[in-house]
Amino acid sequence: IYFAVVYVKARDLDQDNVLSRAWLTVWYIGVPANTGGVAVFALNAEFRSIRREIKNGMISPASYLIAKGLLEIPIMLLFAVCALGPAAYGISNYEPSGFVSVWAVWAACIYACEAVSEVLSVQFDNPLLGMMNFMGFWFSGFLYGGFLIPGKDMIWPLKIFYYILPLKYGVRSMVYAEFIDADWSKCKTFADTGAPKGLCFGEDGADILDNLADYGFPSASSSDTVAGDILRCLAIAAVAKV
């Protein structure tokens, strides 16, 4: 809600607010993803408790992991409603037709971050070390997310993070779902010269998405990758769970 208020001007669907609206979408997924650092601390304490219960023969590791993994899915979907409903669709006037896609992608991306939190919570006895490592994971998600630095400009072996971190997939599909069907205003021109007034990102959602890549948001694209990005986030979560 804080970022929605800061970017309240971006609720207007005109050409001057295209870039602001794209970056607002980054914050709607990026900031909640950072709260996984708190989860590391809580999950470290949970791990200690579960380890005692396993040793006492009360539960098995497999039953715990399966039950926890299944219960987290509806919770992430609920979190998505709480995070996006008031701020994005209540304040920032996001496109209603894209809600289901944005909701599903957001939940899948946060689910992947939660799974990484679980790994880091048991990697160290001291949960503070796990929290600091999660901050490195989160910051790397921003750095290699494709919206700050184009993927084609990244070098190997560092470019591997461009493919294995979930934030890239969440941002890309959320921006696509928000822009593709929105009724954007047409570009305005000066009557005497016919030159565009300010930046002209395009006549419709697809044009705007393609042109965003050239004007400060490299990961934008008119290609529909929503289903694939959800599966990629779930795959990252599955690897972390294993």
N, C-alpha and C positions, 0 to 999 in steps of 0.2 A: 504494500500500500504506500510505503514511503516513496519508492521509485515512481509509482503511478502519479503521486502528487507532484514530484519534481518534474516529471515529463507530462504534466497535464495538458500542455499545449499540443502534444502529439496525438490527442484524441481526434483532431481534425484531419480528415482524409484528403489532404491537399499535398501538392508536390513539395512544398517547403518542409514538410514534416516526415517525409519518407525515411530519411536516414535516422532521424531521432526515434522513429517507431521501431526500426530494425534493432537499434541498440537497446531500446527499452525491453525488447523481447529477450535479449541476451541476459539482462539483469533478472528477468522473471525466472529464468532457469539457473543462472550462475550463482546468485546469492543463496537461494535455498539449498543448492548442492553443497555449499560451504558448511552448512550445519551438520554435515556428516562428521566433522571433527568432534562435535559434542557426542555423537553416537559412539565414536571410538571409546571414549571414556566410560560411557554407560555399558557398552557391550563387553568391555574388559572385566567389569564387575560381574556381569551376567555369566561370562565364561567361567569365572572362578566358582560361581555357585553351581553351574551345570556340571562342571568337572567333579565336584563333590558328589552330586547326585548320581553320576555315572559310576563312580567308584563304589557307591553304596548299592548299586544294582537297581536303582529306581527307574532309570530310563536308559536307552541306548543312544549312541551318537547319531545313528542314521535316523531314528524316529524324531529326535530333536531337530535335526537339520531340515528334514522334510516338512515337519509341522511349522517350523519357524518360517521357512521359505514360502509356504503357501499362505500363511497368515499375513505376511508382509505385503502381498500383492493388493488385497482390498484396502489395506491401510494406505499404500502409496496412491491408489486411485482417489481415496478420500482426501489425502494431503493435496492432491492436484486441484481438486475442487476448491479447497480452502485457500490455496495460494493464488489461483488464477481467477476465481469467481469475483470477489470484491474488487481486486486491483485491476486486472486486465479487462474484464468484461463489464464491471460496474463503473469504474472510473475512467479507464483509458479507451473505452468504446471500441474494443476489439471486434473483429468480424465474427458474428454469431455462427455462420456456416462452417467456420474452421474450428469450432470449439472441440468437437469430438477428437479430431486429429491432434490438436494442441494438447488436450487433456491426456490422451494415450501416450504421446511422445514424452511429455513431461514426466508422467508416472514411470515410464520405462527407464528414462535417463536417471531419475532419482533412485530407482530400484537398483540400478547398476552401481551408483555411488554408495548406496547403503551396503551392498555386498562387499565392496572394496573396504568400507569401514569395518566390516566384520573380520576381514583378513588382517587388517592392521591392528585390530583390538587384541588379537591373540599372537601377533608377531613378537611383541615385547612384553615383558613382565610389567614394565612401567608404562602406563597408558599415555603419559605425556609424550613419550617417544613416538607412539603410534599416531597421536594427534598431529605432531609436527610432520610426520611422513604423509599424513592425509593432506595437510596444507600444501605439501609439494605436489601431490597428485592433483589437487584442485587447481593450483596455479598452472601446472603443466597443461591441464585441460583448456585453460584460457589461452596459453601461449601457442599451443598446437591445435587449436580449435578451428583454424581456417578463416576466422573472421577478423583476426588481427594481422596475420601473415598468410598469404596465399600458399596453398599446399605445394604448388609448383616451385616456390622459392625455398622450400625447406630442403635440407641436405640429409643424406644417410650418414650414420645410422639413426640420427635424431628423428628423422621423418617417421620412424616406426610409431612414435607417439601420436602422430596425426591419424593413424588407423586404429589404435587400440584404446583410446580414451573416449568416454561416452559423450562428453559435452559437445563435441563437434556435431554428432548426430542429432542431439536434442535441439541445438540452436538451428541447424540447417532446416529441419522439418517444421519446427515451430514458425520460423520466418516464412517458409513456403505456405503453410496453412493459413497464416494470417493475411498474406498479401495476395494470394492467387485469385480469390473471388471477391475481394473488397472493391467497392465502387469508388475508385479514386477520381479526383477531379482531373479534368483535362489540362494540358499545359496551356498557360496563358501567353499571349504574344503582344508585343508593342504594335499598335495599329499602323505606325508610320514605316517601320522597317520589317516587320514580320519576324523579328528575332525572338527567340524564347526569353521569357522573363524569369531569370534565375535558372536553377537546374531543372531540366526536364527529364524525368526518369522513364517516361513512357505513357502510352495511352491506356494501358490496362495492366492487370496484375502480372501477367507473364512478362511484358516488356519491362516493367519496373524491376522485377526480380533479376532479369538478365543484365540490366544496366546498373543495378546496385553493385555488382562485382567490380565495375569500373570506377565507382565513386565511393570507395571507402568501406565496402562490406564484401570481401572476396568470396565468402562461402555461399552467397545467395545464388539461387538457380531456379529456373522455371521447370526443371525436371522434378517429377513427383517421386520422392524417395521416402515418403512417410512410412509405408509398410516395412521397407527394407531397414530403415533406421531404427524402428521399434525392435525388429528382430536382432539387429546388431547390438543394441543396448541390452537386450535379454541374454544374448550370447556372452557378453562381457560379464553380466551378473552370474551366469551359469558357471563360467570358468572360475570366478572368484569363490562361488559356493563350493565347487569341487576342491 
